[in-house]
Amino acid sequence: MKINLKKTKIWQWLNLDLVLLVVLIIILIVYYLKVFPFDLDNFVLVLVALIATLPVVWSAIKALKERQIGIDLLASIALFFSLLTKEYTSAVFINLMLTSARILGAYTKNRSRKAIQSLLKLKPEKAKIKVGGDIVEVAIDKIKKGDLVIVELGDRIPIDGGVIEGEAEVDQSSLTGESLPIDKKIGDQVYSSTIVVSGNLIIKAEKIGEETTLEKMIQLVEKAARHKPGITTFVEIFTSWYVILMLIGSGILYFISRDLSLVLAVVLVVCADDIAIAVPLAFIASIGHAAKKGVIIKGGDFLEGINKVKILVVDKTGTLTRGKLKVENIFIFDDRESNDVLRFAGAASLFSSHPSAKAILKYVEENGIKPEQPDNFEEKSGKGAEAAYKGKKIATGKQSFLEELGIKISEHQKRDIQNEKNKGLNTTLIGYDGSLIGFFTLADEIRPNVKNILSELKDLGIEKIIMLTGDNEKIAQRIAEKVGITEYHANLLPEDKLKYLEKYLDDKYKVMAIGDGVNDAALLNAADIGIAMGGIGADVTIESGDIVLMQDNLSQVPETMRLAKYTARVSKQNFVIWGITNGIGLSLVFSGFIPAIILPTFAAAFNFVTDFAPILNSARLFNVHIKE
């Protein structure tokens, strides 16, 4: 599957609008600089205004065919009366703002296609297969069921199948959300797009092509994108009712007065072209403000929709946690000095590429111990490592590995180890000179201040927070308790997460989802509002999210919610300003002070001047400072 963005209709319209935007800006500059004679100036303004109005009118007609009354119809009415009353600069100005809004909308509509493209990047182009006694490299689409596929350290698994030879640890976090590498041995199942982080495997291909887990993930993302619920904005609701009431009111006024000039003046005063510009501008300004802080919001409807969120569905690994192991504690036996144990552990971990060893090495250094180089080092894939240090042997790794090496582990020590495992912690044992001298407990590192952030989200209006994870029940329970979440579901595949999400979707409120891995892409696409953690998240997740946190900072979620609430307040202020100016304008129209012959011209001029009040109010959002 290859998608050429430049050949899509979205890209074509984007190009046309960019050209139109530049032309509109140039025409306004030329007009105010008086470069051309007056008559030619007016001719150019009329020509450009008419051309720029066509996309707006066409969009309004299409919406009416679908029985929808939208912002384009309101804008079309404003443009029509601006041209009718020869207020050409007003028409060009309105078109300038509407063209800018269309460019933003066209740019964001393509994110689902980019999401699919990002998923396809996870597919390796080639794979090694065993043919007789030879190893042959072939294109991935040439693999057949039953082929023996060789996957080495650092390789991405290209198919779904069963392990027939070798042992390894496989990182499945991007696919299932499991925070720790999973041991794989003969008879175990492995899945496409996961990565071998230690060891080597020979896998018998069972599912290839569209049958693999990755391809099913692509189908999930496509389906979720197609069925993603729309967010009806306040402006859309207002427009639907206002346009109808304005047209009915104008008809009644003409029926009573039989004065077309009066009706035209009233329509020009209350045509709400300032609202058609000011409210979208408020959201565009806020989106720009957020972007400066590393938050990418892919449309004003998502920014407004945040204010309606009542339920938050959050992934665990990479979202509430960092997706990296961290040493939680160290248990020491045989009255050993802690610094000695740390020194031995550092020597045994110095050359290891295993995630547990890296976490232990970091812990050793944080405790002021500089790791020393061992005399020799050997890593046993999927088991642990052996090292010689100052004439003594050190072994680190799993309990079964140390027992295999003849290191004795007492029943009391086994109970201590099992107690920690029961808490959802990973354990790495360390043996020295034939004896178990201690063990480390490790866990996926919880992000700083998560509990306070979730509490803050509740203060901002979220009523329920649900954690979904592919990790096991014990790990899920431990994390949930630490961050203050009462509802969670563990051992979930991506399709299971979608099923849970669908239970909460409702017309009365909005559901927001936060995730970071490939396994979260469909979830983010299906939610009313999907927030992607951009720092360590896969490309597909970033493209699937409606809002992307590029700094990978969870505290930006409440910050974005505060920005959304402030933007909503500014939008409501615009309606108040519009109502006040309309009231003044209508009072002048009906007062009799304005001669009937110039009523429409006065109304157009009044409308143009007062347009700037709500627009300037919205422009404040470009440099707004949101209080904590």
BALUMKE-994953 format. One record per residue (C-alpha): residue in three letters; x, y, z. Coordinates in Angstrom, 1 decimal, m for minus. Layout:
PT:ALA:X:Y:Z
...
This chain:
PT:MET:0.0:0.0:0.0
PT:LYS:1.5:3.3:m1.1
PT:ILE:m0.2:6.6:m0.7
PT:ASN:1.0:9.6:m2.7
PT:LEU:m0.2:12.6:m0.7
PT:LYS:0.4:15.0:m3.6
PT:LYS:m2.1:13.2:m5.8
PT:THR:m4.9:13.5:m3.3
PT:LYS:m7.8:16.0:m3.6
PT:ILE:m6.9:17.4:m0.2
PT:TRP:m3.4:18.4:m1.4
PT:GLN:m4.9:19.9:m4.6
PT:TRP:m7.3:22.1:m2.7
PT:LEU:m4.6:23.0:m0.2
PT:ASN:m2.5:24.3:m3.2
PT:LEU:m5.4:26.3:m4.6
PT:ASP:m6.2:27.9:m1.3
PT:LEU:m2.5:28.8:m0.7
PT:VAL:m2.4:30.6:m4.1
PT:LEU:m5.7:32.3:m3.3
PT:LEU:m4.5:33.4:0.1
PT:VAL:m1.4:35.0:m1.4
PT:VAL:m3.5:36.8:m4.1
PT:LEU:m6.0:38.1:m1.5
PT:ILE:m3.1:39.6:0.6
PT:ILE:m1.5:41.2:m2.4
PT:ILE:m4.8:42.7:m3.6
PT:LEU:m5.5:44.3:m0.2
PT:ILE:m1.9:45.7:m0.1
PT:VAL:m2.2:47.1:m3.6
PT:TYR:m5.6:48.6:m2.9
PT:TYR:m4.6:50.5:0.3
PT:LEU:m1.4:51.7:m1.4
PT:LYS:m3.4:53.1:m4.2
PT:VAL:m1.2:51.6:m6.9
PT:PHE:m3.9:51.5:m9.5
PT:PRO:m6.5:54.1:m10.6
PT:PHE:m9.8:54.0:m8.5
PT:ASP:m11.9:52.3:m11.2
PT:LEU:m9.3:49.6:m11.9
PT:ASP:m8.9:49.1:m8.1
PT:ASN:m12.6:48.4:m7.8
PT:PHE:m12.6:46.1:m10.8
PT:VAL:m9.7:44.0:m9.4
PT:LEU:m11.4:43.9:m5.9
PT:VAL:m14.7:42.7:m7.4
PT:LEU:m13.0:40.1:m9.6
PT:VAL:m10.9:38.6:m6.8
PT:ALA:m13.8:38.8:m4.3
PT:LEU:m16.1:36.9:m6.7
PT:ILE:m13.4:34.2:m7.4
PT:ALA:m12.7:33.8:m3.7
PT:THR:m16.4:33.6:m2.9
PT:LEU:m17.0:30.6:m5.2
PT:PRO:m15.4:27.9:m2.9
PT:VAL:m17.5:29.2:0.0
PT:VAL:m20.7:29.2:m2.0
PT:TRP:m20.0:25.8:m3.4
PT:SER:m19.3:24.4:0.1
PT:ALA:m22.6:25.9:1.3
PT:ILE:m24.5:24.3:m1.5
PT:LYS:m23.0:20.9:m0.9
PT:ALA:m23.9:21.2:2.8
PT:LEU:m27.5:22.2:1.9
PT:LYS:m27.7:19.1:m0.3
PT:GLU:m26.8:17.0:2.8
PT:ARG:m29.4:19.0:4.8
PT:GLN:m26.8:20.8:6.8
PT:ILE:m26.7:24.5:7.6
PT:GLY:m23.1:25.4:8.3
PT:ILE:m20.7:28.3:8.7
PT:ASP:m20.2:28.5:4.9
PT:LEU:m23.8:29.4:4.4
PT:LEU:m23.5:32.2:6.9
PT:ALA:m20.3:33.4:5.3
PT:SER:m22.0:33.2:1.8
PT:ILE:m24.8:35.5:2.9
PT:ALA:m22.3:38.0:4.4
PT:LEU:m20.2:37.9:1.2
PT:PHE:m23.4:38.3:m1.0
PT:PHE:m24.5:41.4:0.8
PT:SER:m21.0:42.9:0.9
PT:LEU:m20.8:42.6:m2.9
PT:LEU:m24.4:43.8:m3.3
PT:THR:m23.7:47.0:m1.4
PT:LYS:m20.3:47.5:m3.1
PT:GLU:m18.4:46.9:0.1
PT:TYR:m15.7:45.1:m1.8
PT:THR:m12.8:45.4:0.7
PT:SER:m15.1:43.9:3.3
PT:ALA:m15.7:40.9:0.9
PT:VAL:m12.0:40.5:0.3
PT:PHE:m11.2:40.7:4.0
PT:ILE:m13.9:38.0:4.9
PT:ASN:m12.5:35.8:2.1
PT:LEU:m9.0:36.2:3.5
PT:MET:m10.0:34.8:6.9
PT:LEU:m12.1:32.0:5.4
PT:THR:m9.3:30.9:3.1
PT:SER:m6.9:30.7:6.1
PT:ALA:m9.4:28.6:8.0
PT:ARG:m9.8:26.2:5.0
PT:ILE:m6.0:25.8:4.7
PT:LEU:m5.9:24.7:8.3
PT:GLY:m8.8:22.3:7.9
PT:ALA:m7.4:20.7:4.7
PT:TYR:m4.0:20.2:6.3
PT:THR:m5.4:18.2:9.3
PT:LYS:m7.8:16.0:7.3
PT:ASN:m4.9:13.8:6.0
PT:ARG:m3.8:12.4:9.4
PT:SER:m5.5:9.0:9.0
PT:ARG:m3.7:8.3:5.8
PT:LYS:m0.4:9.3:7.4
PT:ALA:m1.2:6.9:10.3
PT:ILE:m1.5:4.0:7.8
PT:GLN:1.8:5.0:6.2
PT:SER:3.5:5.0:9.6
PT:LEU:2.3:1.6:10.4
PT:LEU:3.7:0.3:7.1
PT:LYS:7.1:1.5:8.2
PT:LEU:7.1:m1.2:10.9
PT:LYS:7.2:m3.9:8.2
PT:PRO:10.7:m5.1:7.4
PT:GLU:11.3:m5.2:3.7
PT:LYS:13.5:m8.4:3.8
PT:ALA:13.8:m11.5:6.0
PT:LYS:16.2:m14.4:6.4
PT:ILE:14.8:m17.9:5.8
PT:LYS:16.4:m21.3:6.3
PT:VAL:16.5:m23.4:3.1
PT:GLY:18.1:m26.8:3.7
PT:GLY:21.5:m25.9:5.2
PT:ASP:21.6:m22.5:3.7
PT:ILE:20.3:m19.1:4.9
PT:VAL:18.7:m17.0:2.2
PT:GLU:17.6:m13.4:2.3
PT:VAL:14.2:m12.8:0.6
PT:ALA:11.6:m10.0:0.3
PT:ILE:9.0:m10.2:3.0
PT:ASP:6.2:m10.9:0.5
PT:LYS:8.0:m14.0:m0.7
PT:ILE:7.7:m15.8:2.7
PT:LYS:5.4:m18.7:2.6
PT:LYS:3.6:m20.6:5.4
PT:GLY:5.9:m23.2:6.9
PT:ASP:9.1:m21.3:6.0
PT:LEU:11.7:m21.2:8.8
PT:VAL:12.4:m17.6:9.5
PT:ILE:15.6:m16.6:11.3
PT:VAL:15.4:m13.5:13.6
PT:GLU:18.6:m12.3:15.3
PT:LEU:19.3:m9.7:18.0
PT:GLY:17.8:m6.3:17.1
PT:ASP:15.7:m7.7:14.2
PT:ARG:12.0:m7.0:13.9
PT:ILE:9.9:m10.2:13.5
PT:PRO:8.3:m10.2:10.0
PT:ILE:5.6:m12.8:10.5
PT:ASP:3.4:m14.5:13.2
PT:GLY:4.5:m18.0:14.1
PT:GLY:5.9:m20.5:16.6
PT:VAL:9.4:m20.7:17.9
PT:ILE:11.1:m24.0:16.9
PT:GLU:14.6:m23.2:17.9
PT:GLY:16.4:m20.8:20.2
PT:GLU:15.6:m18.6:23.2
PT:ALA:15.2:m14.8:23.3
PT:GLU:13.5:m11.9:24.9
PT:VAL:11.1:m10.0:22.7
PT:ASP:10.0:m6.4:23.2
PT:GLN:6.2:m6.4:22.5
PT:SER:5.6:m3.0:24.0
PT:SER:4.7:m1.2:20.8
PT:LEU:2.2:m3.9:19.9
PT:THR:0.6:m5.0:23.2
PT:GLY:1.7:m2.4:25.7
PT:GLU:3.6:m4.8:27.9
PT:SER:6.3:m2.9:29.6
PT:LEU:8.9:m5.7:30.1
PT:PRO:10.5:m7.9:27.4
PT:ILE:8.8:m11.3:27.2
PT:ASP:10.7:m14.6:27.3
PT:LYS:10.3:m16.7:24.2
PT:LYS:11.4:m20.3:23.9
PT:ILE:10.5:m23.3:21.8
PT:GLY:6.8:m23.7:21.4
PT:ASP:5.9:m20.0:22.2
PT:GLN:4.1:m17.7:19.8
PT:VAL:5.7:m14.5:18.4
PT:TYR:4.1:m11.7:16.5
PT:SER:5.0:m9.5:13.5
PT:SER:6.6:m6.0:14.2
PT:THR:7.9:m7.0:17.6
PT:ILE:11.7:m6.7:18.3
PT:VAL:14.2:m9.3:19.6
PT:VAL:16.2:m7.5:22.4
PT:SER:18.3:m10.5:23.3
PT:GLY:19.0:m13.9:21.8
PT:ASN:18.1:m15.4:18.4
PT:LEU:15.1:m17.4:17.2
PT:ILE:14.1:m19.6:14.4
PT:ILE:10.4:m19.3:13.8
PT:LYS:8.0:m21.4:11.7
PT:ALA:5.8:m19.0:9.7
PT:GLU:2.1:m19.5:10.5
PT:LYS:0.5:m16.2:9.5
PT:ILE:1.8:m14.1:6.6
PT:GLY:0.8:m11.0:4.7
PT:GLU:m2.7:m9.8:5.6
PT:GLU:m3.1:m12.5:8.3
PT:THR:m0.4:m11.1:10.6
PT:THR:m1.0:m9.1:13.7
PT:LEU:0.5:m5.9:12.1
PT:GLU:m1.9:m6.1:9.1
PT:LYS:m4.8:m6.6:11.5
PT:MET:m3.6:m3.5:13.4
PT:ILE:m3.7:m1.6:10.1
PT:GLN:m7.3:m2.7:9.5
PT:LEU:m8.2:m1.7:13.0
PT:VAL:m6.8:1.8:12.5
PT:GLU:m8.6:2.2:9.1
PT:LYS:m11.9:1.0:10.6
PT:ALA:m11.6:3.3:13.7
PT:ALA:m10.8:6.3:11.4
PT:ARG:m13.9:5.6:9.3
PT:HIS:m16.2:5.4:12.3
PT:LYS:m14.7:8.2:14.4
PT:PRO:m17.6:10.3:15.8
PT:GLY:m17.7:14.0:14.7
PT:ILE:m17.7:16.8:17.2
PT:THR:m20.4:19.4:16.7
PT:THR:m19.1:22.8:17.7
PT:PHE:m21.0:25.7:19.3
PT:VAL:m20.6:27.8:16.2
PT:GLU:m22.2:25.0:14.0
PT:ILE:m25.2:24.8:16.4
PT:PHE:m25.5:28.6:16.5
PT:THR:m25.2:28.9:12.7
PT:SER:m27.9:26.3:12.0
PT:TRP:m30.4:28.2:14.1
PT:TYR:m29.2:31.8:13.4
PT:VAL:m29.3:31.5:9.6
PT:ILE:m32.9:30.2:9.7
PT:LEU:m34.1:32.8:12.1
PT:MET:m32.3:35.6:10.2
PT:LEU:m34.0:34.6:6.9
PT:ILE:m37.4:34.2:8.4
PT:GLY:m37.1:37.5:10.3
PT:SER:m36.0:39.3:7.0
PT:GLY:m39.0:37.8:5.2
PT:ILE:m41.4:39.0:8.0
PT:LEU:m39.8:42.5:8.0
PT:TYR:m40.2:42.8:4.2
PT:PHE:m43.8:41.6:4.4
PT:ILE:m44.6:44.3:7.0
PT:SER:m42.6:47.2:5.7
PT:ARG:m42.3:46.5:2.0
PT:ASP:m39.0:48.4:2.3
PT:LEU:m36.2:46.5:0.6
PT:SER:m33.6:49.1:1.7
PT:LEU:m34.6:48.6:5.4
PT:VAL:m34.4:44.8:5.1
PT:LEU:m31.0:45.0:3.3
PT:ALA:m29.7:47.3:6.1
PT:VAL:m30.9:45.0:8.8
PT:VAL:m29.4:41.9:7.1
PT:LEU:m26.0:43.7:6.7
PT:VAL:m26.0:44.8:10.4
PT:VAL:m26.8:41.3:11.8
PT:CYS:m25.2:39.0:9.1
PT:ALA:m22.7:37.8:11.6
PT:ASP:m19.7:37.7:9.3
PT:ASP:m17.6:38.9:12.2
PT:ILE:m18.6:35.8:14.2
PT:ALA:m17.9:33.6:11.1
PT:ILE:m14.3:35.0:11.3
PT:ALA:m13.7:35.8:15.0
PT:VAL:m14.7:32.5:16.5
PT:PRO:m12.6:30.3:14.1
PT:LEU:m9.8:32.9:14.6
PT:ALA:m9.9:32.3:18.4
PT:PHE:m9.3:28.6:17.9
PT:ILE:m6.6:29.2:15.2
PT:ALA:m4.9:31.5:17.6
PT:SER:m5.1:29.0:20.5
PT:ILE:m3.8:26.2:18.2
PT:GLY:m0.8:28.4:17.3
PT:HIS:m0.3:29.3:21.0
PT:ALA:m0.3:25.6:21.9
PT:ALA:2.1:24.7:19.1
PT:LYS:4.7:27.1:20.5
PT:LYS:4.6:25.0:23.7
PT:GLY:4.9:21.7:21.8
PT:VAL:1.2:20.7:21.7
PT:ILE:m0.1:20.1:18.2
PT:ILE:m3.9:20.4:18.0
PT:LYS:m5.3:19.2:14.7
PT:GLY:m8.4:21.3:14.6
PT:GLY:m10.6:23.7:16.5
PT:ASP:m13.3:21.1:16.9
PT:PHE:m11.0:19.0:19.1
PT:LEU:m10.0:22.0:21.2
PT:GLU:m13.6:22.8:21.8
PT:GLY:m14.5:19.2:22.3
PT:ILE:m12.1:18.9:25.3
PT:ASN:m14.6:21.0:27.3
PT:LYS:m17.2:18.3:26.8
PT:VAL:m14.9:15.4:28.0
PT:LYS:m16.2:13.5:31.0
PT:ILE:m14.4:10.2:30.6
PT:LEU:m10.6:9.6:30.1
PT:VAL:m9.3:6.3:28.9
PT:VAL:m5.5:6.1:29.4
PT:ASP:m2.9:3.6:28.3
PT:LYS:m0.4:2.5:30.9
PT:THR:3.0:1.8:29.3
PT:GLY:4.6:5.0:27.9
PT:THR:1.7:7.1:29.1
PT:LEU:1.4:6.8:32.9
PT:THR:4.8:5.2:32.9
PT:ARG:8.0:5.9:30.8
PT:GLY:8.1:2.5:29.2
PT:LYS:11.6:2.0:30.8
PT:LEU:12.7:m0.2:33.7
PT:LYS:13.8:1.4:36.9
PT:VAL:15.3:m0.2:40.0
PT:GLU:12.7:0.0:42.8
PT:ASN:14.7:m1.7:45.6
PT:ILE:17.7:m3.9:46.4
PT:PHE:17.6:m6.8:48.8
PT:ILE:20.9:m7.9:50.3
PT:PHE:21.7:m11.3:51.9
PT:ASP:24.6:m12.7:54.0
PT:ASP:25.2:m9.4:55.7
PT:ARG:27.0:m8.1:52.6
PT:GLU:27.9:m4.4:52.4
PT:SER:25.5:m2.7:50.0
PT:ASN:28.4:m1.0:48.2
PT:ASP:30.0:m4.4:47.5
PT:VAL:26.8:m5.7:46.0
PT:LEU:26.4:m2.6:43.8
PT:ARG:30.0:m2.9:42.7
PT:PHE:29.6:m6.6:41.7
PT:ALA:26.3:m5.8:39.9
PT:GLY:27.9:m2.9:38.0
PT:ALA:30.7:m5.1:36.8
PT:ALA:28.3:m7.8:35.6
PT:SER:26.0:m5.2:33.9
PT:LEU:28.6:m3.0:32.2
PT:PHE:28.6:m4.7:28.8
PT:SER:25.1:m6.0:28.8
PT:SER:22.4:m4.6:26.4
PT:HIS:19.5:m6.1:28.4
PT:PRO:17.0:m3.5:29.7
PT:SER:17.2:m4.9:33.2
PT:ALA:21.0:m4.6:33.2
PT:LYS:20.9:m1.0:31.9
PT:ALA:18.5:m0.1:34.7
PT:ILE:20.8:m1.7:37.3
PT:LEU:23.8:0.0:35.9
PT:LYS:22.1:3.4:36.1
PT:TYR:21.1:2.6:39.7
PT:VAL:24.7:1.7:40.6
PT:GLU:26.0:5.0:39.2
PT:GLU:23.2:7.0:40.9
PT:ASN:24.4:5.5:44.2
PT:GLY:28.0:6.9:43.7
PT:ILE:29.6:3.6:42.5
PT:LYS:31.7:3.8:39.3
PT:PRO:31.3:0.5:37.5
PT:GLU:34.6:m1.4:36.9
PT:GLN:35.3:m3.5:33.9
PT:PRO:35.1:m7.3:34.5
PT:ASP:38.0:m9.6:33.5
PT:ASN:35.6:m11.4:31.1
PT:PHE:31.9:m11.3:30.3
PT:GLU:29.4:m13.6:28.7
PT:GLU:25.7:m13.0:28.2
PT:LYS:23.3:m15.9:28.0
PT:SER:20.3:m14.8:25.8
PT:GLY:17.0:m14.9:27.7
PT:LYS:18.7:m16.0:30.9
PT:GLY:21.3:m13.6:32.3
PT:ALA:25.0:m13.0:32.3
PT:GLU:28.3:m14.3:33.8
PT:ALA:31.4:m12.3:34.5
PT:ALA:34.8:m12.8:36.2
PT:TYR:35.7:m10.0:38.6
PT:LYS:39.0:m9.9:40.6
PT:GLY:39.3:m13.7:40.5
PT:LYS:35.6:m14.4:41.5
PT:LYS:32.6:m15.3:39.4
PT:ILE:29.5:m13.1:39.3
PT:ALA:26.2:m14.2:37.8
PT:THR:23.1:m12.0:37.3
PT:GLY:19.7:m12.9:35.9
PT:LYS:16.8:m15.1:36.5
PT:GLN:16.4:m17.5:39.4
PT:SER:16.4:m20.5:37.1
PT:PHE:19.7:m19.4:35.5
PT:LEU:21.5:m19.0:38.8
PT:GLU:20.2:m22.4:40.0
PT:GLU:21.4:m23.9:36.7
PT:LEU:24.9:m22.5:37.6
PT:GLY:24.8:m24.3:41.0
PT:ILE:24.2:m21.2:43.1
PT:LYS:22.2:m22.2:46.1
PT:ILE:19.0:m20.3:47.0
PT:SER:17.4:m20.9:50.4
PT:GLU:13.7:m21.3:50.9
PT:HIS:13.6:m18.1:52.8
PT:GLN:15.3:m16.3:49.9
PT:LYS:12.8:m17.8:47.4
PT:ARG:9.9:m16.6:49.5
PT:ASP:11.4:m13.0:49.5
PT:ILE:11.8:m13.2:45.8
PT:GLN:8.3:m14.5:45.2
PT:ASN:6.7:m11.9:47.5
PT:GLU:8.2:m9.1:45.3
PT:LYS:7.0:m10.8:42.1
PT:ASN:3.5:m11.0:43.6
PT:LYS:3.6:m7.2:43.8
PT:GLY:4.0:m7.0:40.1
PT:LEU:7.8:m6.4:40.2
PT:ASN:10.5:m7.9:38.0
PT:THR:13.4:m9.4:39.8
PT:THR:17.1:m9.8:38.8
PT:LEU:19.2:m11.9:41.1
PT:ILE:23.0:m11.5:41.7
PT:GLY:25.3:m14.4:42.7
PT:TYR:28.9:m14.0:43.8
PT:ASP:31.4:m16.8:44.3
PT:GLY:28.7:m19.5:44.4
PT:SER:26.3:m17.7:46.8
PT:LEU:23.2:m15.6:46.3
PT:ILE:24.1:m12.2:47.7
PT:GLY:21.0:m10.3:46.8
PT:PHE:18.4:m9.3:44.2
PT:PHE:17.1:m6.2:42.5
PT:THR:13.4:m5.4:42.0
PT:LEU:12.6:m3.5:38.9
PT:ALA:9.4:m1.9:37.4
PT:ASP:8.3:0.3:34.6
PT:GLU:9.1:3.8:35.8
PT:ILE:6.1:5.9:36.7
PT:ARG:6.1:9.4:35.2
PT:PRO:6.7:12.3:37.7
PT:ASN:3.7:13.8:39.4
PT:VAL:1.2:11.5:37.6
PT:LYS:m1.1:11.2:40.6
PT:ASN:m1.4:15.0:40.9
PT:ILE:m1.9:15.4:37.1
PT:LEU:m4.8:13.0:37.2
PT:SER:m6.3:14.7:40.2
PT:GLU:m6.0:18.0:38.3
PT:LEU:m7.8:16.6:35.3
PT:LYS:m10.7:15.6:37.6
PT:ASP:m10.8:19.2:39.0
PT:LEU:m11.1:20.3:35.3
PT:GLY:m14.2:18.3:34.7
PT:ILE:m13.2:14.7:34.0
PT:GLU:m15.5:12.4:36.1
PT:LYS:m14.0:9.0:35.4
PT:ILE:m10.5:7.7:34.5
PT:ILE:m10.0:4.2:33.2
PT:MET:m6.5:2.6:32.6
PT:LEU:m6.2:0.0:29.9
PT:THR:m3.0:m2.1:29.5
PT:GLY:m1.6:m5.2:27.8
PT:ASP:0.4:m5.9:31.0
PT:ASN:m0.6:m8.6:33.5
PT:GLU:m3.0:m8.0:36.3
PT:LYS:m0.4:m7.7:39.1
PT:ILE:1.5:m5.0:37.2
PT:ALA:m1.7:m3.2:36.3
PT:GLN:m2.9:m3.2:39.9
PT:ARG:0.4:m1.9:41.2
PT:ILE:0.5:1.0:38.8
PT:ALA:m3.2:1.9:39.3
PT:GLU:m2.8:2.0:43.1
PT:LYS:0.3:4.2:42.8
PT:VAL:m1.4:6.8:40.5
PT:GLY:m4.8:6.8:42.2
PT:ILE:m6.9:5.0:39.5
PT:THR:m9.7:2.8:40.7
PT:GLU:m10.8:1.3:37.4
PT:TYR:m8.4:m0.6:35.2
PT:HIS:m8.3:m3.6:32.8
PT:ALA:m5.3:m5.8:32.1
PT:ASN:m4.1:m8.4:29.6
PT:LEU:m5.7:m6.5:26.7
PT:LEU:m5.0:m6.7:23.0
PT:PRO:m5.6:m3.7:20.8
PT:GLU:m9.1:m5.0:19.8
PT:ASP:m9.9:m5.5:23.4
PT:LYS:m9.1:m1.9:24.2
PT:LEU:m11.4:m0.8:21.4
PT:LYS:m14.3:m2.8:22.9
PT:TYR:m13.8:m1.2:26.3
PT:LEU:m13.7:2.3:24.7
PT:GLU:m16.9:1.6:22.8
PT:LYS:m18.8:1.0:26.0
PT:TYR:m18.2:4.5:27.1
PT:LEU:m18.9:6.4:23.9
PT:ASP:m22.1:8.5:24.3
PT:ASP:m23.8:11.4:22.6
PT:LYS:m24.2:13.3:25.9
PT:TYR:m20.4:13.7:26.6
PT:LYS:m17.0:13.2:25.0
PT:VAL:m14.5:10.4:25.7
PT:MET:m10.8:11.3:25.5
PT:ALA:m8.0:8.6:25.1
PT:ILE:m4.3:9.0:25.7
PT:GLY:m1.7:6.6:24.4
PT:ASP:1.8:6.3:23.0
PT:GLY:2.4:2.9:21.2
PT:VAL:1.4:1.3:18.0
PT:ASN:m1.1:m0.7:20.0
PT:ASP:m2.9:2.6:20.9
PT:ALA:m3.3:3.9:17.3
PT:ALA:m6.8:2.4:16.8
PT:LEU:m7.9:3.5:20.3
PT:LEU:m6.9:7.1:19.6
PT:ASN:m8.7:7.1:16.2
PT:ALA:m11.9:5.7:17.7
PT:ALA:m12.1:8.1:20.7
PT:ASP:m13.8:11.4:20.4
PT:ILE:m10.5:13.0:21.1
PT:GLY:m7.2:11.1:21.0
PT:ILE:m4.1:12.5:22.6
PT:ALA:m0.7:11.0:21.5
PT:MET:2.4:11.1:23.6
PT:GLY:4.8:12.3:20.9
PT:GLY:8.2:11.9:22.6
PT:ILE:8.6:8.2:22.5
PT:GLY:5.4:7.3:20.7
PT:ALA:5.5:5.6:17.3
PT:ASP:4.8:7.7:14.2
PT:VAL:1.5:6.0:13.7
PT:THR:0.3:7.1:17.2
PT:ILE:1.3:10.7:16.5
PT:GLU:m0.6:10.7:13.2
PT:SER:m3.6:9.0:14.8
PT:GLY:m3.9:11.5:17.6
PT:ASP:m6.1:14.5:17.4
PT:ILE:m3.7:16.2:19.8
PT:VAL:0.0:15.4:20.0
PT:LEU:2.2:16.2:23.0
PT:MET:5.6:16.6:21.3
PT:GLN:7.4:17.1:24.6
PT:ASP:6.1:13.8:25.9
PT:ASN:4.9:15.6:29.0
PT:LEU:1.6:14.4:30.6
PT:SER:1.2:17.7:32.4
PT:GLN:0.4:19.3:29.1
PT:VAL:m3.0:17.6:29.1
PT:PRO:m4.4:19.8:31.9
PT:GLU:m2.6:22.8:30.4
PT:THR:m4.4:22.1:27.1
PT:MET:m7.7:21.7:28.9
PT:ARG:m7.3:25.1:30.6
PT:LEU:m6.4:26.6:27.2
PT:ALA:m9.6:25.1:25.8
PT:LYS:m11.7:26.6:28.6
PT:TYR:m10.2:30.0:28.1
PT:THR:m10.7:29.8:24.4
PT:ALA:m14.4:29.0:25.0
PT:ARG:m14.7:32.0:27.2
PT:VAL:m13.2:34.3:24.6
PT:SER:m15.6:32.8:22.0
PT:LYS:m18.5:33.6:24.2
PT:GLN:m17.2:37.1:24.8
PT:ASN:m17.3:37.4:21.0
PT:PHE:m21.0:36.6:20.9
PT:VAL:m21.6:39.2:23.7
PT:ILE:m19.6:41.8:21.7
PT:TRP:m21.5:40.9:18.5
PT:GLY:m24.8:41.2:20.4
PT:ILE:m24.0:44.6:21.7
PT:THR:m22.8:46.0:18.4
PT:ASN:m25.9:44.5:16.7
PT:GLY:m28.1:46.2:19.2
PT:ILE:m26.4:49.5:18.6
PT:GLY:m26.6:49.0:14.8
PT:LEU:m30.3:48.0:14.8
PT:SER:m31.1:51.0:17.0
PT:LEU:m29.5:53.3:14.5
PT:VAL:m31.2:51.6:11.5
PT:PHE:m34.7:51.8:13.1
PT:SER:m34.2:55.2:14.7
PT:GLY:m34.9:57.2:11.6
PT:PHE:m31.7:59.3:12.0
PT:ILE:m30.2:57.6:8.9
PT:PRO:m31.7:58.6:5.6
PT:ALA:m33.4:55.7:3.8
PT:ILE:m31.3:56.2:0.7
PT:ILE:m28.0:55.5:2.4
PT:LEU:m29.3:52.9:4.9
PT:PRO:m27.6:49.9:3.2
PT:THR:m24.3:51.7:2.7
PT:PHE:m24.4:52.8:6.4
PT:ALA:m25.2:49.3:7.5
PT:ALA:m22.3:47.8:5.4
PT:ALA:m19.9:50.5:6.8
PT:PHE:m21.1:49.9:10.4
PT:ASN:m20.8:46.1:9.9
PT:PHE:m17.2:46.5:8.5
PT:VAL:m16.0:48.7:11.4
PT:THR:m17.6:46.7:14.1
PT:ASP:m16.2:43.4:12.6
PT:PHE:m12.8:44.3:14.2
PT:ALA:m14.0:44.2:17.8
PT:PRO:m14.6:40.4:18.1
PT:ILE:m11.6:39.8:15.8
PT:LEU:m9.3:41.8:18.0
PT:ASN:m10.7:40.0:21.0
PT:SER:m9.8:36.7:19.5
PT:ALA:m6.4:37.9:18.5
PT:ARG:m5.5:38.2:22.2
PT:LEU:m5.2:34.4:22.2
PT:PHE:m2.0:34.5:20.2
PT:ASN:m0.1:35.7:23.3
PT:VAL:m2.3:34.6:26.1
PT:HIS:m1.0:33.5:29.4
PT:ILE:m3.2:30.9:31.1
PT:LYS:m3.1:31.0:34.8
PT:GLU:m2.6:27.7:36.7
